[in-house]
Amino acid sequence: MTDIVTFGLLSFTSFFTLINPLGAMPIFMTMTADLDQQHRTKIAKKASIVSFVTIVIFAFSGQLLFNFFGISVNSFRIVGGVIFFLMGMDMLQARLGKVKIKESEIKAYVNDISITPLAIPMICGPGAITNAIVMMEDANSIEKKVALIVTVILVMLLTYLILYSSSRIIKILGETGNNVMMRLMGLIVMVIAVEFFFAGLKPIIADMIK
């Protein structure tokens, strides 16, 4: 029983740290600034569900999928870095917040950003996917596997609640505050992108040299 609790705590801590819903919140806020409460809630819910399903799929079959398609986690990091960098560029120029969405396009916009970039790779990034694969391999009993799934559910529930509450912050900041914060977060996202890119590139170059 103690082993299961310890494993569950380790799983929760590692997933919450890697997913970092507080880090995803500013991007969520800036990309949904022009939407109403109902649509922001829908995006938060869908992004959390998609992330949960993705993590569970990779937890049970990630290693097989990676081997089958010949994909490495490092390649995944590089692609994630490129996506983050482009997103950071848009945020730096306050382009994300200035996108005016037509009434007829709202549904498509909500569906698009719920999956990419919010669910993948913002919430469910290379770190979370790798962690899911490793933790599932370490779960040597059914009880530990159940504990792993439960902790992922808890982390996703917390992620949803954090994104949901960001709507109040949007109202407090106003348009000017959102633009200022978006530019600041754009710089941070671009730095994260560079870290992601080189974290994936270094092992690949090292393998090529060997």
GROMACS elastic network, one bead per residue, 0.5 to 0.9 nm:
[ bonds ]
;  ai    aj funct       b0    kb
    1     4     6  0.51841   500
    1     5     6  0.63740   500
    1     6     6  0.86709   500
    2     5     6  0.51693   500
    2     6     6  0.60928   500
    2     7     6  0.84748   500
    3     6     6  0.51079   500
    3     7     6  0.59948   500
    3     8     6  0.84601   500
    3   144     6  0.84898   500
    4     7     6  0.50260   500
    4     8     6  0.59868   500
    4     9     6  0.85804   500
    4   143     6  0.69583   500
    4   144     6  0.57016   500
    4   147     6  0.70208   500
    5     9     6  0.61499   500
    5    10     6  0.85590   500
    5   144     6  0.87301   500
    5   147     6  0.80166   500
    6     9     6  0.51770   500
    6    10     6  0.61523   500
    6    11     6  0.85571   500
    7    10     6  0.50889   500
    7    11     6  0.60777   500
    7    12     6  0.85854   500
    7   135     6  0.88665   500
    7   139     6  0.81650   500
    7   144     6  0.69644   500
    7   147     6  0.76234   500
    7   148     6  0.78555   500
    8    11     6  0.50577   500
    8    12     6  0.61088   500
    8    13     6  0.85818   500
    8   144     6  0.74122   500
    8   147     6  0.54775   500
    8   148     6  0.61448   500
    8   150     6  0.82720   500
    8   151     6  0.64578   500
    9    12     6  0.50912   500
    9    13     6  0.60584   500
    9    14     6  0.84803   500
    9   151     6  0.80140   500
   10    13     6  0.52482   500
   10    14     6  0.60454   500
   10    15     6  0.84813   500
   11    14     6  0.53154   500
   11    15     6  0.60275   500
   11    16     6  0.84249   500
   11   131     6  0.85569   500
   11   132     6  0.87320   500
   11   135     6  0.71574   500
   11   147     6  0.83615   500
   11   148     6  0.62785   500
   11   151     6  0.64933   500
   11   152     6  0.78789   500
   12    15     6  0.53532   500
   12    16     6  0.59788   500
   12    17     6  0.84434   500
   12   148     6  0.80000   500
   12   150     6  0.89789   500
   12   151     6  0.52338   500
   12   152     6  0.69615   500
   12   154     6  0.79099   500
   12   155     6  0.68541   500
   13    16     6  0.53319   500
   13    17     6  0.60776   500
   13    18     6  0.85616   500
   14    17     6  0.52568   500
   14    18     6  0.60940   500
   14    19     6  0.84512   500
   14   128     6  0.83401   500
   14   131     6  0.75674   500
   15    18     6  0.51592   500
   15    19     6  0.57855   500
   15    20     6  0.80745   500
   15   127     6  0.85857   500
   15   128     6  0.61778   500
   15   131     6  0.72606   500
   15   132     6  0.81903   500
   15   151     6  0.82440   500
   15   152     6  0.71785   500
   15   155     6  0.70736   500
   16    19     6  0.52650   500
   16    20     6  0.56609   500
   16    21     6  0.74733   500
   16   128     6  0.88793   500
   16   152     6  0.86635   500
   16   155     6  0.59673   500
   16   156     6  0.87225   500
   16   158     6  0.88885   500
   16   159     6  0.86722   500
   17    20     6  0.51604   500
   17    21     6  0.84921   500
   18    21     6  0.88368   500
   18   123     6  0.85178   500
   18   124     6  0.86538   500
   18   125     6  0.81070   500
   18   127     6  0.58971   500
   18   128     6  0.56906   500
   18   131     6  0.83770   500
   19    22     6  0.87911   500
   19    23     6  0.83604   500
   19    24     6  0.83282   500
   19   122     6  0.77003   500
   19   123     6  0.51986   500
   19   124     6  0.63354   500
   19   125     6  0.72067   500
   19   127     6  0.76985   500
   19   128     6  0.61106   500
   19   155     6  0.84303   500
   19   159     6  0.85244   500
   20    23     6  0.53714   500
   20    24     6  0.67090   500
   20   122     6  0.89006   500
   20   123     6  0.72551   500
   20   159     6  0.82197   500
   21    25     6  0.62062   500
   21   122     6  0.87695   500
   21   123     6  0.67878   500
   21   155     6  0.88071   500
   21   156     6  0.87812   500
   21   158     6  0.79191   500
   21   159     6  0.51788   500
   21   160     6  0.83618   500
   21   162     6  0.68270   500
   21   163     6  0.75170   500
   22    25     6  0.51885   500
   22    26     6  0.77126   500
   22   159     6  0.79739   500
   22   162     6  0.70021   500
   22   163     6  0.81495   500
   23    26     6  0.66414   500
   23    27     6  0.78994   500
   23   122     6  0.87107   500
   23   123     6  0.89899   500
   24    27     6  0.55831   500
   24    28     6  0.62339   500
   24    29     6  0.87330   500
   24   118     6  0.74728   500
   24   122     6  0.63384   500
   24   123     6  0.67293   500
   24   159     6  0.88440   500
   24   163     6  0.79601   500
   25    29     6  0.60397   500
   25    30     6  0.86902   500
   25   159     6  0.88986   500
   25   162     6  0.71430   500
   25   163     6  0.56673   500
   25   166     6  0.66836   500
   26    30     6  0.62055   500
   26    31     6  0.85751   500
   26   163     6  0.89575   500
   26   166     6  0.81080   500
   26   181     6  0.78407   500
   26   182     6  0.72721   500
   26   185     6  0.70313   500
   27    30     6  0.52410   500
   27    31     6  0.60697   500
   27    32     6  0.84880   500
   27    91     6  0.84020   500
   27   118     6  0.80507   500
   27   122     6  0.88830   500
   27   182     6  0.76318   500
   27   185     6  0.77329   500
   27   186     6  0.86705   500
   27   189     6  0.89604   500
   28    31     6  0.53243   500
   28    32     6  0.60923   500
   28    33     6  0.83668   500
   28    40     6  0.86498   500
   28    43     6  0.88641   500
   28    44     6  0.82119   500
   28   118     6  0.71574   500
   28   163     6  0.69794   500
   28   166     6  0.80515   500
   29    32     6  0.53773   500
   29    33     6  0.57908   500
   29    40     6  0.87834   500
   29    97     6  0.88609   500
   29   163     6  0.79903   500
   29   166     6  0.63914   500
   29   167     6  0.70393   500
   29   169     6  0.82477   500
   29   170     6  0.65568   500
   29   178     6  0.80550   500
   29   182     6  0.87646   500
   30    33     6  0.52481   500
   30    34     6  0.84955   500
   30    91     6  0.80831   500
   30    94     6  0.87524   500
   30    96     6  0.64756   500
   30    97     6  0.53782   500
   30   170     6  0.83547   500
   30   178     6  0.66543   500
   30   179     6  0.79643   500
   30   181     6  0.85292   500
   30   182     6  0.63325   500
   31    34     6  0.78008   500
   31    35     6  0.86967   500
   31    96     6  0.57189   500
   31    97     6  0.59826   500
   31    99     6  0.85400   500
   31   113     6  0.81232   500
   32    35     6  0.52987   500
   32    36     6  0.81342   500
   32    39     6  0.83102   500
   32    40     6  0.62155   500
   32    43     6  0.85724   500
   32    96     6  0.87907   500
   32    97     6  0.76615   500
   32   110     6  0.87386   500
   32   167     6  0.87144   500
   33    36     6  0.80942   500
   33    40     6  0.86016   500
   33    96     6  0.89001   500
   33    97     6  0.62217   500
   33    98     6  0.88289   500
   33   167     6  0.83135   500
   33   170     6  0.68058   500
   33   171     6  0.89733   500
   33   175     6  0.82472   500
   33   178     6  0.79351   500
   34    97     6  0.72433   500
   34    98     6  0.82259   500
   34    99     6  0.79134   500
   34   100     6  0.70563   500
   34   101     6  0.76607   500
   35    38     6  0.80953   500
   35    39     6  0.61591   500
   35    40     6  0.63541   500
   35   101     6  0.84013   500
   35   106     6  0.82061   500
   36    39     6  0.56186   500
   36    40     6  0.63025   500
   36    41     6  0.87205   500
   36   167     6  0.89383   500
   37    40     6  0.51508   500
   37    41     6  0.60921   500
   37    42     6  0.85891   500
   37   164     6  0.88463   500
   37   167     6  0.69457   500
   38    41     6  0.52433   500
   38    42     6  0.62747   500
   38    43     6  0.88062   500
   39    43     6  0.61902   500
   39    44     6  0.86359   500
   39   106     6  0.83643   500
   39   107     6  0.84883   500
   39   110     6  0.70544   500
   40    43     6  0.51310   500
   40    44     6  0.62296   500
   40    45     6  0.86166   500
   40   110     6  0.81507   500
   40   163     6  0.85661   500
   40   164     6  0.73246   500
   40   167     6  0.74485   500
   41    44     6  0.51300   500
   41    45     6  0.61307   500
   41    46     6  0.85945   500
   41   160     6  0.86157   500
   41   163     6  0.80977   500
   41   164     6  0.58458   500
   41   167     6  0.85744   500
   42    45     6  0.51619   500
   42    46     6  0.60781   500
   42    47     6  0.84721   500
   42   110     6  0.76975   500
   42   114     6  0.85446   500
   43    46     6  0.52101   500
   43    47     6  0.59336   500
   43    48     6  0.84583   500
   43   110     6  0.59125   500
   43   111     6  0.73498   500
   43   113     6  0.75836   500
   43   114     6  0.52084   500
   43   115     6  0.88381   500
   43   118     6  0.88218   500
   44    47     6  0.53009   500
   44    48     6  0.61809   500
   44    49     6  0.86891   500
   44   114     6  0.72041   500
   44   118     6  0.87080   500
   44   159     6  0.83041   500
   44   160     6  0.56355   500
   44   161     6  0.83031   500
   44   162     6  0.89309   500
   44   163     6  0.58609   500
   44   164     6  0.62576   500
   45    48     6  0.52788   500
   45    49     6  0.62445   500
   45    50     6  0.86742   500
   45   114     6  0.84575   500
   45   160     6  0.60555   500
   45   161     6  0.89987   500
   45   163     6  0.87720   500
   45   164     6  0.83235   500
   46    49     6  0.51143   500
   46    50     6  0.60259   500
   46    51     6  0.84365   500
   46   111     6  0.80790   500
   46   114     6  0.59213   500
   46   115     6  0.76575   500
   46   119     6  0.82121   500
   47    50     6  0.52326   500
   47    51     6  0.60682   500
   47    52     6  0.85913   500
   47   113     6  0.82225   500
   47   115     6  0.59111   500
   47   116     6  0.86092   500
   47   118     6  0.61733   500
   47   120     6  0.83822   500
   47   123     6  0.80079   500
   47   160     6  0.81379   500
   48    51     6  0.51458   500
   48    52     6  0.61665   500
   48    53     6  0.87289   500
   48   114     6  0.84889   500
   48   118     6  0.87981   500
   48   119     6  0.66568   500
   48   123     6  0.79267   500
   48   156     6  0.56481   500
   48   157     6  0.74594   500
   48   159     6  0.67987   500
   48   160     6  0.58962   500
   49    52     6  0.50811   500
   49    53     6  0.62157   500
   49    54     6  0.85615   500
   49   119     6  0.83817   500
   49   156     6  0.75681   500
   49   160     6  0.89125   500
   50    53     6  0.52153   500
   50    54     6  0.60821   500
   50    55     6  0.86114   500
   50   114     6  0.80856   500
   50   115     6  0.67539   500
   50   119     6  0.61640   500
   50   120     6  0.83631   500
   50   124     6  0.87159   500
   51    54     6  0.51072   500
   51    55     6  0.61291   500
   51    56     6  0.86190   500
   51   115     6  0.82435   500
   51   118     6  0.88047   500
   51   119     6  0.51573   500
   51   120     6  0.70187   500
   51   123     6  0.65815   500
   51   124     6  0.53574   500
   51   156     6  0.76804   500
   52    55     6  0.52394   500
   52    56     6  0.62116   500
   52    57     6  0.86270   500
   52   119     6  0.89015   500
   52   124     6  0.80444   500
   52   152     6  0.69454   500
   52   153     6  0.69967   500
   52   156     6  0.65232   500
   53    56     6  0.51989   500
   53    57     6  0.61174   500
   53    58     6  0.86600   500
   54    57     6  0.51769   500
   54    58     6  0.62311   500
   54    59     6  0.84789   500
   54   119     6  0.88436   500
   54   120     6  0.86854   500
   54   124     6  0.73970   500
   54   129     6  0.80536   500
   55    58     6  0.52446   500
   55    59     6  0.59398   500
   55    60     6  0.87320   500
   55    62     6  0.88701   500
   55   124     6  0.69875   500
   55   128     6  0.72453   500
   55   129     6  0.58730   500
   55   132     6  0.62759   500
   55   133     6  0.86120   500
   55   152     6  0.80622   500
   56    60     6  0.63465   500
   56    61     6  0.85123   500
   56    62     6  0.89977   500
   56   129     6  0.89269   500
   56   132     6  0.74645   500
   56   149     6  0.73609   500
   56   152     6  0.83087   500
   57    60     6  0.54808   500
   57    61     6  0.59348   500
   57    62     6  0.67904   500
   58    61     6  0.50618   500
   58    63     6  0.74078   500
   58    64     6  0.88855   500
   58    65     6  0.79355   500
   58   129     6  0.63320   500
   58   130     6  0.82570   500
   58   132     6  0.66379   500
   58   133     6  0.62477   500
   59    62     6  0.57141   500
   59    63     6  0.82339   500
   59   129     6  0.73817   500
   59   130     6  0.84204   500
   59   131     6  0.82896   500
   59   134     6  0.78686   500
   59   135     6  0.77266   500
   59   136     6  0.56956   500
   59   137     6  0.83282   500
   60    63     6  0.81721   500
   60    64     6  0.88056   500
   60   132     6  0.83878   500
   60   133     6  0.72194   500
   60   136     6  0.70158   500
   60   137     6  0.88789   500
   61    64     6  0.53724   500
   61    65     6  0.61579   500
   61    66     6  0.86638   500
   61   133     6  0.79414   500
   62    65     6  0.51085   500
   62    66     6  0.60593   500
   62    67     6  0.85089   500
   62   129     6  0.78862   500
   62   130     6  0.82941   500
   62   132     6  0.82820   500
   62   133     6  0.59939   500
   63    66     6  0.51580   500
   63    67     6  0.61193   500
   63    68     6  0.84813   500
   63   133     6  0.67215   500
   64    67     6  0.51575   500
   64    68     6  0.59240   500
   64    69     6  0.86023   500
   65    68     6  0.50288   500
   65    69     6  0.61269   500
   65    70     6  0.81043   500
   65    71     6  0.79649   500
   66    69     6  0.55190   500
   66    70     6  0.56563   500
   66    72     6  0.63409   500
   66    73     6  0.80606   500
   67    71     6  0.64965   500
   67    72     6  0.80643   500
   68    71     6  0.78200   500
   71    74     6  0.84168   500
   71    75     6  0.67888   500
   71    76     6  0.76053   500
   72    75     6  0.53163   500
   72    76     6  0.65422   500
   72    77     6  0.88443   500
   73    77     6  0.62584   500
   73    78     6  0.88102   500
   73   126     6  0.65692   500
   73   127     6  0.86779   500
   73   129     6  0.87112   500
   73   130     6  0.71723   500
   73   200     6  0.75182   500
   74    78     6  0.63789   500
   74    79     6  0.88239   500
   74   126     6  0.83161   500
   74   196     6  0.89660   500
   74   197     6  0.85752   500
   74   199     6  0.72430   500
   74   201     6  0.67675   500
   74   202     6  0.86426   500
   74   203     6  0.72535   500
   74   204     6  0.72209   500
   75    78     6  0.51147   500
   75    79     6  0.63840   500
   75    80     6  0.85797   500
   75   197     6  0.88366   500
   75   200     6  0.60738   500
   75   201     6  0.76775   500
   75   204     6  0.83230   500
   76    79     6  0.52995   500
   76    80     6  0.61316   500
   76    81     6  0.85853   500
   76   125     6  0.85485   500
   76   126     6  0.61985   500
   76   200     6  0.75157   500
   77    81     6  0.60566   500
   77    82     6  0.87361   500
   77   125     6  0.81062   500
   77   126     6  0.58488   500
   77   127     6  0.83945   500
   77   196     6  0.54957   500
   77   197     6  0.60106   500
   77   198     6  0.83871   500
   77   199     6  0.70661   500
   77   200     6  0.50987   500
   77   201     6  0.82588   500
   78    81     6  0.50195   500
   78    82     6  0.63869   500
   78    83     6  0.87889   500
   78   193     6  0.85775   500
   78   194     6  0.89689   500
   78   196     6  0.62643   500
   78   198     6  0.72285   500
   78   199     6  0.77331   500
   78   200     6  0.52898   500
   78   201     6  0.66561   500
   79    82     6  0.51634   500
   79    83     6  0.63165   500
   79    84     6  0.86289   500
   79   196     6  0.86320   500
   79   197     6  0.73816   500
   79   200     6  0.88877   500
   80    83     6  0.51582   500
   80    84     6  0.61020   500
   80    85     6  0.85536   500
   80   120     6  0.86950   500
   80   121     6  0.62117   500
   80   122     6  0.85516   500
   80   125     6  0.73934   500
   80   126     6  0.75815   500
   80   193     6  0.72746   500
   80   196     6  0.68787   500
   80   197     6  0.73557   500
   81    84     6  0.50996   500
   81    85     6  0.60577   500
   81    86     6  0.87121   500
   81   190     6  0.83696   500
   81   192     6  0.74561   500
   81   194     6  0.61835   500
   81   195     6  0.74388   500
   81   198     6  0.83361   500
   81   200     6  0.87307   500
   82    85     6  0.51054   500
   82    86     6  0.63191   500
   82    87     6  0.85773   500
   82   193     6  0.65483   500
   82   194     6  0.81762   500
   82   196     6  0.85268   500
   82   197     6  0.69762   500
   83    86     6  0.53885   500
   83    87     6  0.61825   500
   83    88     6  0.85769   500
   83   117     6  0.79551   500
   83   121     6  0.82096   500
   83   193     6  0.76757   500
   84    87     6  0.50296   500
   84    88     6  0.59754   500
   84    89     6  0.86238   500
   84   117     6  0.84197   500
   84   121     6  0.83517   500
   84   122     6  0.82303   500
   84   189     6  0.63108   500
   84   190     6  0.64213   500
   84   192     6  0.74793   500
   84   193     6  0.50605   500
   84   194     6  0.85830   500
   84   196     6  0.87223   500
   85    89     6  0.62328   500
   85    90     6  0.87897   500
   85   186     6  0.86657   500
   85   189     6  0.68370   500
   85   191     6  0.79563   500
   85   192     6  0.80839   500
   85   193     6  0.51211   500
   85   194     6  0.72958   500
   86    89     6  0.51009   500
   86    90     6  0.64960   500
   86    91     6  0.87626   500
   86   190     6  0.79245   500
   86   193     6  0.88018   500
   87    90     6  0.52351   500
   87    91     6  0.62953   500
   87    92     6  0.86680   500
   87    96     6  0.85187   500
   87   117     6  0.85563   500
   87   186     6  0.75841   500
   87   189     6  0.77123   500
   87   190     6  0.79000   500
   88    92     6  0.60009   500
   88    93     6  0.86834   500
   88   182     6  0.89951   500
   88   183     6  0.84119   500
   88   185     6  0.75878   500
   88   187     6  0.64261   500
   88   188     6  0.77199   500
   88   189     6  0.52261   500
   88   190     6  0.50156   500
   88   191     6  0.86858   500
   88   193     6  0.81979   500
   89    92     6  0.50812   500
   89    93     6  0.64717   500
   89    94     6  0.86365   500
   89    95     6  0.86326   500
   89   183     6  0.89427   500
   89   186     6  0.64337   500
   89   187     6  0.79865   500
   89   189     6  0.87427   500
   89   190     6  0.72177   500
   90    93     6  0.53389   500
   90    94     6  0.61738   500
   90    95     6  0.51359   500
   90    96     6  0.60312   500
   90   183     6  0.88105   500
   90   186     6  0.74403   500
   91    95     6  0.59151   500
   91    96     6  0.58097   500
   91    97     6  0.78075   500
   91   179     6  0.85200   500
   91   182     6  0.55138   500
   91   183     6  0.55672   500
   91   184     6  0.83385   500
   91   185     6  0.72509   500
   91   187     6  0.81369   500
   91   189     6  0.86976   500
   92    95     6  0.76377   500
   92   179     6  0.89651   500
   92   182     6  0.66478   500
   92   184     6  0.70987   500
   92   185     6  0.76184   500
   92   187     6  0.64827   500
   93    96     6  0.81659   500
   93   179     6  0.89261   500
   93   182     6  0.85430   500
   93   183     6  0.66446   500
   93   186     6  0.82628   500
   94    97     6  0.58301   500
   94    98     6  0.66250   500
   94   178     6  0.89550   500
   94   179     6  0.59136   500
   94   180     6  0.82863   500
   94   182     6  0.63497   500
   94   183     6  0.61879   500
   94   186     6  0.85336   500
   95    98     6  0.52165   500
   95    99     6  0.64937   500
   96    99     6  0.56962   500
   96   182     6  0.84282   500
   97   100     6  0.81992   500
   97   175     6  0.85476   500
   97   178     6  0.77184   500
   97   179     6  0.69965   500
   97   182     6  0.79149   500
   98   179     6  0.88491   500
  101   104     6  0.82084   500
  101   105     6  0.62463   500
  101   106     6  0.61820   500
  101   109     6  0.79401   500
  102   105     6  0.52094   500
  102   106     6  0.63860   500
  103   106     6  0.54932   500
  103   107     6  0.82161   500
  104   107     6  0.71444   500
  104   108     6  0.82941   500
  105   108     6  0.54458   500
  105   109     6  0.61162   500
  105   110     6  0.86489   500
  106   109     6  0.50183   500
  106   110     6  0.60273   500
  106   111     6  0.86009   500
  107   110     6  0.51955   500
  107   111     6  0.63093   500
  107   112     6  0.86491   500
  108   111     6  0.51705   500
  108   112     6  0.60552   500
  108   113     6  0.87761   500
  109   112     6  0.50694   500
  109   113     6  0.62351   500
  109   114     6  0.83286   500
  110   113     6  0.57138   500
  110   114     6  0.59928   500
  110   115     6  0.88764   500
  111   114     6  0.52887   500
  111   115     6  0.66986   500
  111   116     6  0.87961   500
  112   115     6  0.57663   500
  112   116     6  0.61461   500
  112   117     6  0.82266   500
  113   117     6  0.57284   500
  113   118     6  0.60045   500
  113   119     6  0.80233   500
  114   117     6  0.70874   500
  114   118     6  0.55357   500
  114   119     6  0.60208   500
  114   120     6  0.86011   500
  115   118     6  0.59176   500
  115   120     6  0.60315   500
  115   121     6  0.87118   500
  116   119     6  0.58560   500
  116   120     6  0.52225   500
  116   121     6  0.69076   500
  116   122     6  0.79983   500
  117   120     6  0.52811   500
  117   121     6  0.57409   500
  117   122     6  0.58466   500
  117   123     6  0.84289   500
  118   121     6  0.65500   500
  118   123     6  0.60512   500
  118   124     6  0.82233   500
  119   122     6  0.57950   500
  119   123     6  0.50235   500
  119   124     6  0.56988   500
  119   125     6  0.82349   500
  120   123     6  0.60839   500
  120   124     6  0.51549   500
  120   125     6  0.60393   500
  121   124     6  0.52451   500
  121   126     6  0.72769   500
  122   125     6  0.57790   500
  123   128     6  0.80538   500
  123   159     6  0.84715   500
  124   127     6  0.77941   500
  124   128     6  0.56727   500
  124   129     6  0.66429   500
  125   128     6  0.54435   500
  125   129     6  0.62545   500
  125   130     6  0.85983   500
  126   129     6  0.51416   500
  126   130     6  0.59481   500
  126   131     6  0.83735   500
  127   130     6  0.52146   500
  127   131     6  0.59951   500
  127   132     6  0.85515   500
  128   131     6  0.50146   500
  128   132     6  0.61139   500
  128   133     6  0.87643   500
  129   132     6  0.50836   500
  129   133     6  0.64343   500
  129   134     6  0.87671   500
  130   133     6  0.52162   500
  130   134     6  0.62232   500
  130   135     6  0.85331   500
  131   134     6  0.51276   500
  131   135     6  0.58621   500
  131   136     6  0.83271   500
  132   135     6  0.52772   500
  132   136     6  0.60156   500
  132   137     6  0.85793   500
  132   148     6  0.85804   500
  133   136     6  0.53132   500
  133   137     6  0.63302   500
  133   138     6  0.88200   500
  134   137     6  0.51723   500
  134   138     6  0.63532   500
  134   139     6  0.87771   500
  135   139     6  0.61615   500
  135   145     6  0.87525   500
  135   148     6  0.76151   500
  136   140     6  0.79917   500
  136   144     6  0.84932   500
  136   145     6  0.66514   500
  136   148     6  0.74671   500
  137   140     6  0.70470   500
  138   141     6  0.88911   500
  138   144     6  0.85958   500
  138   145     6  0.89998   500
  139   142     6  0.75795   500
  139   143     6  0.82080   500
  139   144     6  0.50980   500
  139   145     6  0.54921   500
  139   147     6  0.89164   500
  139   148     6  0.78460   500
  140   143     6  0.85617   500
  140   144     6  0.68099   500
  140   145     6  0.76379   500
  141   144     6  0.53336   500
  141   145     6  0.63985   500
  141   146     6  0.87804   500
  142   145     6  0.50154   500
  142   146     6  0.61819   500
  142   147     6  0.85513   500
  143   146     6  0.51416   500
  143   147     6  0.61463   500
  143   148     6  0.86420   500
  144   148     6  0.60872   500
  144   149     6  0.86953   500
  145   148     6  0.50501   500
  145   149     6  0.64139   500
  145   150     6  0.86968   500
  146   149     6  0.52021   500
  146   150     6  0.61565   500
  146   151     6  0.86441   500
  147   150     6  0.50816   500
  147   151     6  0.61690   500
  147   152     6  0.86675   500
  148   151     6  0.52538   500
  148   152     6  0.63330   500
  148   153     6  0.87581   500
  149   152     6  0.51167   500
  149   153     6  0.62708   500
  149   154     6  0.87449   500
  150   153     6  0.50527   500
  150   154     6  0.62797   500
  150   155     6  0.87343   500
  151   154     6  0.50022   500
  151   155     6  0.61792   500
  151   156     6  0.85708   500
  152   155     6  0.51307   500
  152   156     6  0.61414   500
  152   157     6  0.85304   500
  153   156     6  0.51621   500
  153   157     6  0.60920   500
  153   158     6  0.86579   500
  154   157     6  0.50316   500
  154   158     6  0.62321   500
  154   159     6  0.85606   500
  155   158     6  0.51034   500
  155   159     6  0.61110   500
  155   160     6  0.86681   500
  156   160     6  0.61421   500
  156   161     6  0.86189   500
  157   160     6  0.51377   500
  157   161     6  0.62975   500
  157   162     6  0.86997   500
  158   161     6  0.50824   500
  158   162     6  0.61411   500
  158   163     6  0.86279   500
  159   162     6  0.51914   500
  159   163     6  0.62183   500
  159   164     6  0.84663   500
  160   163     6  0.52285   500
  160   164     6  0.59336   500
  160   165     6  0.85873   500
  161   165     6  0.61211   500
  161   166     6  0.86908   500
  162   165     6  0.52967   500
  162   166     6  0.64434   500
  163   166     6  0.52137   500
  163   167     6  0.75749   500
  164   167     6  0.61642   500
  164   168     6  0.84593   500
  165   168     6  0.58789   500
  165   169     6  0.73605   500
  166   169     6  0.50744   500
  166   170     6  0.64443   500
  166   171     6  0.89823   500
  167   170     6  0.51470   500
  167   171     6  0.66611   500
  167   172     6  0.89789   500
  168   171     6  0.52763   500
  168   172     6  0.64767   500
  168   173     6  0.88830   500
  169   172     6  0.50840   500
  169   173     6  0.61822   500
  169   174     6  0.86393   500
  170   173     6  0.53418   500
  170   174     6  0.61890   500
  170   175     6  0.81886   500
  170   177     6  0.84467   500
  170   178     6  0.69751   500
  171   174     6  0.55354   500
  171   175     6  0.85932   500
  172   177     6  0.84689   500
  173   176     6  0.72409   500
  173   178     6  0.60043   500
  173   181     6  0.89982   500
  174   177     6  0.53869   500
  174   178     6  0.61266   500
  174   179     6  0.87735   500
  175   178     6  0.51137   500
  175   179     6  0.62781   500
  175   180     6  0.87751   500
  176   179     6  0.52107   500
  176   180     6  0.63002   500
  176   181     6  0.86404   500
  177   180     6  0.52032   500
  177   181     6  0.60960   500
  177   182     6  0.83909   500
  178   181     6  0.51824   500
  178   182     6  0.58705   500
  178   183     6  0.86455   500
  179   183     6  0.63011   500
  179   184     6  0.87310   500
  180   183     6  0.53962   500
  180   184     6  0.64477   500
  180   185     6  0.87195   500
  181   184     6  0.51003   500
  181   185     6  0.60111   500
  181   186     6  0.83588   500
  182   185     6  0.50768   500
  182   186     6  0.58878   500
  182   187     6  0.87790   500
  183   187     6  0.66090   500
  183   188     6  0.89336   500
  184   187     6  0.54583   500
  184   188     6  0.66934   500
  184   189     6  0.88715   500
  185   189     6  0.59818   500
  185   190     6  0.84795   500
  186   189     6  0.50993   500
  186   190     6  0.61569   500
  186   191     6  0.86625   500
  187   190     6  0.51696   500
  187   191     6  0.63280   500
  187   192     6  0.87477   500
  188   191     6  0.51022   500
  188   192     6  0.62528   500
  188   193     6  0.85711   500
  189   193     6  0.60799   500
  189   194     6  0.87454   500
  190   194     6  0.63102   500
  190   195     6  0.86890   500
  191   194     6  0.51761   500
  191   195     6  0.63503   500
  191   196     6  0.86623   500
  192   195     6  0.50752   500
  192   196     6  0.61225   500
  192   197     6  0.85727   500
  193   196     6  0.50439   500
  193   197     6  0.60522   500
  193   198     6  0.86667   500
  194   197     6  0.50438   500
  194   198     6  0.61829   500
  194   199     6  0.83407   500
  195   198     6  0.54535   500
  195   199     6  0.58794   500
  195   200     6  0.85920   500
  196   199     6  0.51339   500
  196   200     6  0.63627   500
  196   201     6  0.86314   500
  197   200     6  0.54080   500
  197   201     6  0.61080   500
  197   202     6  0.87301   500
  198   202     6  0.57634   500
  198   203     6  0.87766   500
  199   202     6  0.58327   500
  199   203     6  0.74025   500
  200   203     6  0.62741   500
  200   204     6  0.69091   500
  201   204     6  0.52632   500
  201   205     6  0.62196   500
  201   206     6  0.86040   500
  202   205     6  0.52525   500
  202   206     6  0.60925   500
  202   207     6  0.86530   500
  203   207     6  0.61220   500
  203   208     6  0.86067   500
  204   207     6  0.51591   500
  204   208     6  0.62805   500
  204   209     6  0.87765   500
  205   209     6  0.62151   500
  205   210     6  0.86758   500
  206   209     6  0.52040   500
  206   210     6  0.63332   500
  207   210     6  0.51433   500
